Amino acid sequence: MAKKIAFIKSGAFSHTNERTLQALTREFPELKIDVIDVERDLVQTKGLGNLLTVMKMYGLDILLGKKKPWECLIRTTHIFKKIKTAAINRLTKDDYAFSFQTQSLFDASAPGLPHFVYTDHTHLANLDNPIFDRNKLFPTAWVQLEKTIYHNATLNFTMSHNISKSMIKDYACDPRKVVCVYAGSNAIRDNVKIDPRKYANKHILFVGVNWVMKGGPELAGAFKKVLQVHPDAQLTIVGCSPQLDLPNCHVVGRIPVEEVGRYYEQASVFCLPTRTEALGIVFIEALTHKLPIVANNIEAVPDFIEHGQTGYLVEPSNIEQLANALLDLIGDPIKCQAFGERGYQIVAEKYSWEKVGARLRENILSAMNGRAFN
């Protein structure tokens, strides 16, 4: 009887690979897990053959600044085929119960072996974002390869409903092969303190590494309007270090993930008007700390926010809407607390790694006809 899971990943995936691996280890104690890193164990994306293909497929776009070289390295026909061949060779040399890959950047399926994909994105889901730059689309040749990832999988697990819809609509996946299992929080802290007095602090929190992509400039513009009504309002920026000349603005910069929790504990409102969001673990972290949220109505964000119940969804790049939503919340501590309590219920129901792991096991066993591994 097979005694192993092949867990196939590429890099850290914002700590998600670590948490997913822990969930699988917990849910399948009867199986050992082989961790296979694509670039470390299968192929080298910076090999000469792939670099030549990068220049052939993306050379002009890279020169024009439309694409960054690093994001093209693993999205070439050359490397996709190399990974596919290497994965088959690796998986057929051992006795695996099933294979499980995170992200949809490669196809690690092998003939005859149940294979599961867990991802936070599809490339064509970007087209549903009204502010997505179409110049950043990858070639049709890549999209056609991406489609094979989902079609070759026994099941595709997604982290949000917009990605499930994209697989079905944009990639013609059988709906029975697509299951949204959500994701959990990566900033884990014990004994989280929720002091209801914080909702009267008029303290807005932003957490993001890329200030521009995460909508920082729009938030800065909205905060100026907030200060006109509430001159004692505060804005804290964690994860990046923009140069700002704003009163009551505190730029913390990048810090270890373990230290982020204390900033959530002090905040009244969480705001991330991101321009693009494959998933947004920070939203889960904010909900865990019972914070109301203001964010753009795009991509995966509506999964986290019930408009008028846990926060407010605004239209992208609309600074006036953003400011009004923030004003509505920081001027009403009771509403902030009520929204925060409702958001916390959503986390408890959906967004914990324990529950994600349980959903993974249930669906994997079902897809394999309830087979036991003992």
Phi, psi and omega in degrees: 000137182298141185235012186225154167246135172267112180258109190248126187219173173227105179071205187270331181055049177053045179072355183292324179299318180298314181292322179294319178298318178298320179295316179293321178298320180289321186276339180235063182295341181280354182240141170279157181236124172267121177268121182241114177268127187307307185282328180285321190250343186245303183216166174251114183291342181264015176295158185302318181300319180287323179298322177294321179291323176302314181294324180291317184278326191231003187310310182294317180297323179293317179297326181275357179080013180280334180226150176264138184306320185295327182281348180269339188302321183259008179242055176235154177298324181298307185288327178301314181291324179296316179296317181301312180295316181295322180295315179300315180299318182290316187285334181276356180266358181221174184257094183256144173285318176194166175246151185217119179243147174255147183072158179244063178248351182203166177244107181257021180284151176233143182304133175083353181252123177306134186225135184233139180246135177233114189218157177252005183204159157233154183293319184285349174298337178301332184293342178277355178269116186296342181253011178291134179280110182299340177294344181268002176295143176274161186298158178303325180300322178289317182299321178295324176291319178302321180301324181293333178303311185286323182286332179277347181283146172293315173217147173250118177262130180244162180262350180206158186289330180295330178285322174302314180297321180295319178302319182285314185281311188272337185239007175056039177282146172295123181306333180289348180259011183233123183226124175275117180248359180068197179209170181248180180274142179261342179267081186272127175226139176279153174056051177298129182260127177243100179264113184300342179293342183294335183292343177267003185282347184054042188249113181262134181243134173241131176230114180187148182276324183255104186302314184287309183298327181273010174083020181302313180302322178293321177296318178301317178296320179292323182295327176301320179289323178299319182295334178294332180262320181236084183296349178263006178293153182236147175231125177244132182245118181241135175109339179212172186226068178291151176272107185233146173244076184232132175296149175060026180251126184244115181261110182273323182083196183282136179220162176302145183302331181292342183264353184292327186305323184293335177285325173297322183297331184269346188277159174259325184217142174254132180226123176218088181279057187298145179275341176206143183204103177298315175222288180101067179301331181298330177295320177297318180297319179295317178297323179299328179265019174057045178255136168292152186235141170239126183203171180284148181274070182221156168046237186278349188302318180300342175296331185265332189245120169268109186303125180081002180236319178238357181164202181226137173260130180238162179284142182303140175068012180263091184295326180296313177299318181298313180297317181296321178295317179296319179297320180300323184276311185290344175271002184218083181302326181294318177294319178303314182293318180297316178297318180297320179295318179294320178297322179296324177298321179297317178299314182299326182280327191235317198253065169229148181295332176297315181286325175299314179300318179297321179293321178299311181298314182302314183285325177295314179297321179297317180293335179258023176062036175069019183300135174265153183246071179214000000 
